[in-house]
């Protein structure tokens, strides 16, 4: 009688297998990708796989191979006497509109003697392979970074990170500032949490750096990154408020700059100082004092030449020497630069590699050297989102500043630094004349 019973059981298993396969197939038809069905029967085990029929080939992702390996591992743990069904399919997980993860999931259905049906008891999922949904391929550095200006921006982030990570940053400062530029040929590896960049040939003894996406967020296509690895957008400036940024060039000067920062401190205002490297070198303590006052420190070249009249090598030296002087005084590299006389062209902007900050209100303090005239010109020419140009080396500016601020306050202006005014959306190869006026170079 044993024989008959087994036959009957076999029939019931076969019937349930058919039901299960129909159900699985039905589920599979809902998948966004077209698939084929492959069924293999070995004694008590049925293996079903749904290789996608349309996806382009992706490096390091072979559905059939992954399926075979996974199934083999799961098969080993099964009792050959128990009826079982293994189903392998491609699971697509959308993290953003552009970012999808492909993973192979293998489900194990085991025969239940009591209820006489198959129950899913286990799912084994392989490591997700992240795909650019637009191309259907692995994400490349060019997909992620897109523009050369972003490569330049990332270069600056890397330089500051290398210095932050160093036991003694001063020992590597020259190497870091002279680090060759990243290019589209620079090997970079996209991973879920960070971008791993192979550093260009250098004497630092460091070959790669891992960049968390939040650190390079302004310079990447954020819809190619899982949202959990990004910083949520910060509170934007209030569209109903009027903002201005006070900027001071050519300092620091031991005579007039202390007066200026005292007035700013009294008024509770943060400004942006475009420093000359040679003056920083002579006044490192004063530079540190400006920095510690919460002001933004920026580069205005080392010795104030017009960038359009000197060689690219000379421009590079002006930038690097100033970065070095400011870093030695404060531990921070300046992120932005105002070229002397506002003189910049495509070639020099590329050499500079930082966002270029111009102005749209010229106090003419360098020309009039007269407190009343400075007050008048600022009061009359300011507009919302303005960047006001002044010079902290001018005694008349120190004299005028208190009243300049009072006049702006009377017109309901709020005072912000350049970073705040432009909400950190500043890119190399671009110049900014005000909150609402940015131009390509
Ligand atoms: Zn200047």
Boltz pocket constraint, residues with backbone or C-beta under 6 A from the ligand:
constraints:
  - pocket:
      binder: B
      contacts: [[A, 249], [A, 250], [A, 300], [A, 304], [A, 340], [A, 341]]
      max_distance: 6.0
